[in-house]
């Protein structure tokens, strides 16, 4: 059986359980189920040994050789995506410096002519890569002279998927055809866990990650959380607020807790060492809005 079929079956079952009110998002439960499925599926992804046919029988009948199960690079990549294997790992104990090493590959450089900003690898799918960034960063996006630079050194084209009407959040999409499957397997998406955000309290350590002045440079600045949901008039929205440092070009980058979980998007900073970002729940709401709008547009175009 094709491994992707098994993964697809799991997601159908998962959605069915969700509709019945059975929670698979408890800490560790989803990963445990993924691991069990991987153990069951992995043997199916290994090629079977070809055995020589036994000598011809006296009646002239020859037994056929064993069939070889083949799995494509696409199957393997899609399986890894379904299992969450291409998501940044989360630490068991908070340590901002160690967490940075885990998440630095999920923040990209958004290049727009002579300007630049940052973006977060939000989601990997079977056919595209989704990047989240600030709408004010995408105000400089021109299709003819803009691109993305991934930490692995890949320069790729992208197009705007959509902008939120309510938050300073927009999304870019990248056609997976610009990568080999080996390159796709090196990418990492941010760990998006709602419970991580809900557990935030004033005084907790966090850190900001964004593009630096030099091409390929990634900046890391520790910060202290003051409020996970403070209304800030300058942004006209509820923001994640703390004390730390963010410089020009980091807008659209990631704000992470000490475990390496995404908690917000770097949006602004002051000379008084204040930082503010779009909170994770607002990012999730913005993505759903953009996806819904893109779906409506696709239906109207048919």
N, C-alpha and C positions, 0 to 999 in steps of 0.2 A: 504494500500500500504506500502511496506517495506520502512522505512526511508532512507536506503542507496540508494535505487533506485531513490528517489527524489534528494538526494545529487548528485548522478551521473548525473542525468538529468541537474541539475544546472551547473555542470562543462562542460557538452557538450555545453550548451547554452553559457556559458562564453567563451569557445574557439571559438565558432562561431562568437560571438561579437568581439573578439580580431582580428579575420581574416578580419572582416569588418572595422577595425580601430576604434571601439568603445571602449574607455578606461574605464576599471572598476577598475584601480589601483589608481584613484584619492583619496586623503586623505579622509578617512571615508566612501567612497562609497562602497567598498567591505564589510566592517564590517556591514554597514547598510543593504546590501542585505542579508548577512548571518543571521542577526538578524531577518529579515522578514521571511526568510525560516524557521528558528528555531521556530518562533511563529506558523507558519503553520504546521510544522511537529511534534512539541512537543505533541499536543493532540493525534496524531496517535501513539505515543510511550507509552501512558498510557493505562493500561489494562481497558477494559470495564467492567462495573459492571454486574455480572451475575444475571439475574432476574428469579425468579421461574416461571415455566410454569403455565399458567392459568388452572383452573379445566378442566377436560375432557369434551368435548361437547357431546351432546346427540347422535351424529352420530359416536362417538368413535374416532374422529380425535383430536390429541393433537398438538398444535403449538410447534415448536422446540425452545429451549432456545436460547438467544442471543449468538453469537459467541464471544469468547475471543480473542482479538488481543495480540499476544505474541511478545516481542522484546527481542532478546538475548543480552548478555553482549558484544558480538562481534559487533552487530548492533550499540549499543550505543557508543562503542569506535570509530568505523569507522565514525560514524556521527560526533562525537566531533572533530576528525581529519579533516574531510571535512570542518567543520565550523570554524576551526582555534582556537578552544577553548583550545587546549593544547599548545598554543604558549605563551611565556613569555609576560606579559602585558607591555605596553609602557606608560610612564608617559606623562601627558599633559604639565608639566613644568619640566625643567631640574633640577635634584638633584641626584648626583652620589651615595650618600649613600642609598637613597631610591630605586634607580634603581638597585643597587647591590642586595637588598633583593628580587627583582623581577627576577633577572637573575641567581642567584647563583645555581639554580637547573638545569640549562642547560649546566653546565660545569662538565665534568667527569674526573676521574683519570684513566690514561692509565698505567697499571702495566705490566712490561716486566721483569720478573725475579727480580733481585735486583734493576733495574732501573725503573724510572717512568717519565711520562710526563702528559700532559693535553689534553683534547679533548672537542669539542663543539657538543652538540646534534643538528645536522643540520636539520634532517627531521624525522618525524614519518609517517609511511605508514601503510597500512592494515596488512602487514606481516613482517615488519622489522623496525629497528631503525638505522638511519645513523649517524655516528659520524665523524666529520671532525677534522683533526689534522695535524701537520707538517710531511712532508715526512722524515725529519731527526729524528723525534721521532720514526716513524715506522721502521727505520733502525735497531732498537733493538727488533722488534717484532718477537717472535718465537711462533708458534702456541701452542706448548706443555707447555709453562710456562708463557703465557701472558693472561691477561683478563682486564675487565673494572670494575671500582667501581663507581656506580652512587651515587649522593648525598643522595638519599633515603636509601642507605645501600645495594643495590643489587650488588652482584658480578656476572657477566655474561661473557660467552665466546663470542668471536667475530672473524671475519676473515677479511682480507684485501680485500676491494672491488676494490681498484686500487690507483695508484699514478699518479699525474700530471707529464707530461713530461716537462712542462715549469715553474711551480711554486713549491714552497716548501710546497705542500699541498697533503695530502692523505686522504682516507676515509676507515672507517671500517663499516661493517654491522653486525647487531645483529638479530638473529632469534627471532621474537616475542614470539615463543613458550616457551622461557625461563621465561616469565613473566605470571602472571595471568592478566586478563583484568583490575582488580582493581588496580594492580600495574602499568600497562601501563597508566592508567588514572591519575596517580600521576606524570608522566614524563612531562617535559616541553622542547619544542624546542626553539631555539633562534629566536627572532623577526628579520627577514631578510627583510628590506625595503630599496630598492634602493634609494628612495628619501632622506632617512636619511643620507646616505653617501654623496649624491650630495650636501646636505646643509652644509657640514662641512667647517669651515673656521679656519684659524690660530688663536690661542688663545682660542679656545673653550675647555671646560672641557671634559675629557673622563676618562675611567678607565680600568684597566686590571684585569682579574680574571683567576686564575690558581691553580693547586694543590700545596699544601704545603708539607713540609717534613713528617708530620705525616699522617697516613692513615685517610682519611675522612676530612682532613684540607683543607679549601678553602681560598686562599689569595685574598685580595682586595687592589689595589693600584691606587690612583687617579693620573692622568697625565694631561698634557696640549698639545693639538695638535699643531704641528708646520707646517706640510705639509701632506695632505692626499695622495699625489702621488709624492714621491721623489725617484729618482734613487739612489740606494746605491750600490756602487761597490762590497762591501763585500758579498752582496747577489746576485749581478748580475741581479737585478730586481727593478722595481718600488715598493716602500714600503710606508706604512702609518708610519709617523715618528713624534715623539713627545718627551716631557720631562717628565720622571717619573721613575718608578722602576719596574724591572722584574727580578726574580731570577731563578736559575736552577730549572727545573721541571714545570715551567709555560708555556714552549713552547707548542703550540697547544691549549692554552687557548683562551679566548675571549677578544676582545677589544670592548668596548661599548661606545656610546655617553651618555650624561647626562640623556637621556630619557629611556635608556635601550635597544636601538637598536644596533644590531651587526654591527660593522663597519670594523672589521678586526680580524686577528688571531695573537696572541702574538708569535713572532718568535725569537727575540733577544733583548739584552739590554747591556748597558755598565756601567762601574763604574762612568761615568760622568752623570749618571741619564738620559741616552737616551734610548728610547724604539722604536722598529721597529716591524711592523707586516705586514703580507700579507693583502692587501686591500680587502674589500668585493667583488668588481667586479672580481678580480683575483680568489677568492674562488669560485664564481659562475661559472666562465669559467672553472676552474679546475674540478668542479663537473660534468659539462656537458660533458667534455672530458672523464672522467672516466665512466660515464653512457653509453656514445656512444661506448666506447671500450668494456665494459662489454656486451653490446647488440650484437656487432659484433662477439665477442667470442662465445656467446650463439648460434648465428645462424650457425657459422662454426662447432660447436660441434654437431648439429642436423644431 
